[in-house]
Amino acid sequence: MKILTYGFLSVLFIVSCSQGPDGQKAETGEKQESQLSASGTEYAISHEESKVHWTGTKPTGEHYGIVGLKDGYLMLEDGQISGGNFVIDMTSIQVDDLEDPEMNQKLTGHLKSEDFFEVESYPTATFEITNVEPAGDVSGEGLDDGFEPDVKITGNLTMKDSTKSVSFYATVDEVGDKLDATSNTFIIDRSEWNVRYGSRSFFDDLQDQFIYDDIALKIDLSAEKK
């Protein structure tokens, strides 16, 4: 019984429905070379105020939480992002929807294990910005309610042993010496980063005990001028 319960709790992320989590499907592809000058003013990302929200699902359940940032910076030139890189602290992954301490600890531990993100071997993930362009006409793009993006950001996301290019929309606000950047909720396919547990991309005998490959992410960055 404990094994069955543990398996049920080991869901990769949020939204209870017959499909994956809500969000805009991100454009992904092979690793890209940077098209940016990386010139301008550097802003150091605050690991205390910045985070990545995660959301994921299976047919019968949902889970969500956050992952903290370890380090990073953004470059700003003429009010436009001209470069940047940030490091995600995968050891800080937490589950926010389970109030029972024992259940929360089990799921958090499983997400950190070799079944999922292997944080002992891969304690960090990184995102390197390679291109930024104006958002343009975003009507019909499936953005979050009320979200009005300024830019479309493309960068290389390295997680575990894989690096893929990812594009998403974001807002950028510069107020005094502070810079805030927030993404729209976007969806990536975890199987592209070799996160295999419960994935129908790797296993064909899961029946209804699978976990959707789609993960919804939302990035909140807060940085200060150096």
C-alpha positions as CSV (number, residue, x, y, z in Angstrom):
1,M,0.0,0.0,0.0
2,K,2.9,2.4,0.8
3,I,4.4,1.7,-2.5
4,L,1.2,2.5,-4.3
5,T,0.7,5.7,-2.3
6,Y,4.3,6.7,-3.0
7,G,3.9,6.1,-6.7
8,F,0.8,8.2,-6.7
9,L,2.5,11.1,-4.9
10,S,5.5,11.1,-7.3
11,V,3.7,13.2,-9.9
12,L,6.0,15.6,-11.7
13,F,3.9,18.8,-11.7
14,I,0.4,20.6,-11.8
15,V,-3.2,20.9,-13.0
16,S,-5.8,18.2,-12.7
17,C,-7.2,17.5,-16.1
18,S,-7.0,15.1,-19.0
19,Q,-4.4,17.1,-20.7
20,G,-1.2,18.9,-19.7
21,P,-0.8,22.1,-17.7
22,D,-2.1,25.5,-18.8
23,G,0.3,27.8,-20.6
24,Q,1.7,28.7,-23.9
25,K,3.8,26.1,-25.7
26,A,7.4,27.4,-25.9
27,E,9.4,27.3,-29.1
28,T,12.2,24.8,-28.5
29,G,15.1,23.7,-30.7
30,E,18.8,23.0,-30.8
31,K,21.3,25.0,-28.9
32,Q,21.9,28.5,-30.5
33,E,24.8,30.9,-30.6
34,S,24.2,34.3,-29.0
35,Q,23.1,37.0,-31.3
36,L,23.5,39.7,-28.6
37,S,26.3,42.2,-27.9
38,A,26.1,41.7,-24.2
39,S,27.0,45.4,-23.8
40,G,25.3,48.0,-21.6
41,T,24.6,48.2,-17.9
42,E,24.9,45.0,-15.8
43,Y,22.2,44.1,-13.2
44,A,22.9,41.4,-10.6
45,I,20.0,39.1,-10.1
46,S,18.8,38.8,-6.5
47,H,18.6,35.1,-5.5
48,E,16.3,36.1,-2.6
49,E,13.7,37.8,-4.8
50,S,13.9,35.7,-8.0
51,K,12.4,32.3,-8.6
52,V,11.0,29.9,-11.1
53,H,7.4,28.7,-10.6
54,W,6.8,25.1,-11.9
55,T,3.5,23.4,-12.7
56,G,2.9,19.8,-13.8
57,T,0.3,17.1,-14.1
58,K,-0.9,13.6,-14.4
59,P,-4.4,12.5,-15.3
60,T,-5.5,12.2,-11.7
61,G,-3.6,14.9,-9.9
62,E,-1.6,18.1,-9.8
63,H,1.4,19.6,-8.0
64,Y,3.2,23.0,-8.1
65,G,6.0,24.8,-6.4
66,I,9.1,26.9,-7.0
67,V,12.8,26.6,-7.6
68,G,15.2,29.3,-6.4
69,L,18.0,31.0,-8.2
70,K,21.7,30.8,-7.2
71,D,23.3,33.5,-9.3
72,G,23.0,35.5,-12.5
73,Y,22.9,38.8,-14.3
74,L,21.0,40.8,-16.9
75,M,22.5,43.4,-19.3
76,L,20.4,46.4,-20.3
77,E,21.2,48.8,-23.2
78,D,18.9,51.6,-24.3
79,G,16.1,50.1,-22.2
80,Q,16.5,46.7,-24.0
81,I,17.9,43.5,-22.6
82,S,21.2,42.9,-24.4
83,G,22.4,39.7,-22.6
84,G,22.2,37.7,-19.5
85,N,22.6,34.4,-17.8
86,F,21.1,32.9,-14.6
87,V,21.7,29.8,-12.6
88,I,18.8,27.8,-11.2
89,D,19.5,26.0,-7.8
90,M,17.9,22.6,-8.5
91,T,18.6,21.5,-4.9
92,S,16.1,24.2,-3.7
93,I,13.1,22.7,-5.5
94,Q,10.1,22.8,-3.3
95,V,6.4,21.6,-3.4
96,D,3.9,24.2,-2.4
97,D,0.6,22.3,-2.6
98,L,1.1,19.5,-0.1
99,E,0.5,20.6,3.4
100,D,1.2,17.3,5.1
101,P,4.9,17.4,6.0
102,E,5.6,13.7,5.3
103,M,3.9,13.7,1.9
104,N,5.6,16.9,1.0
105,Q,9.0,15.5,2.0
106,K,8.5,12.3,0.0
107,L,7.5,14.1,-3.2
108,T,10.3,16.7,-2.8
109,G,12.8,13.9,-2.3
110,H,11.6,12.0,-5.3
111,L,11.9,15.1,-7.5
112,K,15.5,15.5,-6.4
113,S,16.3,11.8,-7.1
114,E,17.7,10.0,-10.2
115,D,14.1,9.4,-11.3
116,F,13.7,13.1,-12.1
117,F,16.3,15.9,-11.8
118,E,19.3,14.0,-10.2
119,V,20.3,17.1,-8.1
120,E,23.3,15.3,-6.6
121,S,24.8,15.0,-10.0
122,Y,23.2,18.1,-11.5
123,P,22.7,20.6,-8.7
124,T,22.1,23.5,-11.1
125,A,20.4,24.3,-14.4
126,T,21.3,27.4,-16.4
127,F,19.6,29.7,-18.9
128,E,21.7,31.9,-21.2
129,I,19.9,34.6,-23.2
130,T,20.9,34.4,-26.9
131,N,18.4,36.7,-28.5
132,V,15.8,39.4,-27.6
133,E,13.3,40.9,-30.0
134,P,10.1,43.0,-29.6
135,A,7.0,41.1,-28.8
136,G,5.1,42.4,-31.8
137,D,1.5,41.3,-32.3
138,V,0.7,38.7,-29.7
139,S,-3.0,38.3,-30.3
140,G,-4.1,34.7,-30.2
141,E,-0.8,33.6,-28.6
142,G,-2.5,32.1,-25.5
143,L,-0.9,34.4,-23.0
144,D,-1.8,34.7,-19.3
145,D,-4.8,36.9,-18.6
146,G,-3.8,40.5,-18.6
147,F,-0.2,39.7,-19.6
148,E,1.2,42.3,-22.1
149,P,4.7,41.3,-23.1
150,D,7.4,43.7,-24.1
151,V,9.8,41.2,-25.6
152,K,10.3,37.7,-26.9
153,I,13.3,36.1,-25.2
154,T,15.3,33.2,-26.6
155,G,18.0,31.4,-24.7
156,N,19.7,28.1,-24.1
157,L,18.3,26.1,-21.2
158,T,20.7,23.5,-19.8
159,M,19.2,21.0,-17.5
160,K,20.7,17.7,-16.5
161,D,22.8,16.6,-19.5
162,S,20.8,18.4,-22.2
163,T,20.9,21.9,-23.7
164,K,18.0,23.2,-25.8
165,S,16.9,26.6,-27.1
166,V,13.7,27.9,-25.6
167,S,11.7,31.0,-26.5
168,F,9.0,32.8,-24.5
169,Y,7.4,36.2,-24.0
170,A,8.3,38.5,-21.1
171,T,7.8,41.9,-19.6
172,V,10.8,44.1,-18.6
173,D,10.5,47.0,-16.1
174,E,13.3,49.3,-15.2
175,V,12.7,51.5,-12.1
176,G,15.7,53.4,-10.8
177,D,18.5,50.9,-10.1
178,K,16.1,47.9,-10.2
179,L,15.2,45.7,-13.1
180,D,12.3,43.3,-13.0
181,A,11.7,40.7,-15.8
182,T,8.7,38.3,-15.7
183,S,7.8,35.7,-18.2
184,N,4.5,34.5,-19.5
185,T,3.6,31.0,-18.3
186,F,5.3,28.7,-20.9
187,I,5.4,25.0,-21.4
188,I,8.4,22.8,-22.1
189,D,8.6,19.1,-22.8
190,R,10.6,17.5,-19.9
191,S,11.6,14.5,-22.1
192,E,13.8,16.8,-24.2
193,W,15.9,17.2,-21.1
194,N,16.0,13.5,-20.3
195,V,13.6,13.6,-17.4
196,R,12.1,10.2,-17.8
197,Y,10.0,9.0,-14.8
198,G,6.5,8.1,-15.8
199,S,7.0,9.5,-19.4
200,R,5.2,7.9,-22.3
201,S,8.0,9.2,-24.5
202,F,10.3,6.5,-22.9
203,F,7.9,3.8,-21.5
204,D,5.0,2.2,-23.3
205,D,3.5,0.1,-20.5
206,L,2.4,2.8,-18.1
207,Q,-1.4,2.6,-18.9
208,D,-3.0,5.3,-16.8
209,Q,0.0,5.7,-14.4
210,F,1.9,8.1,-16.6
211,I,2.9,11.7,-15.9
212,Y,2.5,14.3,-18.7
213,D,5.8,15.4,-20.3
214,D,4.6,19.0,-20.4
215,I,5.9,21.3,-17.5
216,A,4.6,24.8,-17.2
217,L,7.2,27.4,-16.0
218,K,7.0,31.0,-15.1
219,I,10.2,33.0,-14.4
220,D,10.3,36.0,-12.0
221,L,13.6,37.9,-12.0
222,S,14.6,40.8,-9.8
223,A,17.9,42.5,-10.3
224,E,19.9,45.6,-9.2
225,K,22.4,47.7,-11.0
226,K,25.9,46.8,-10.1
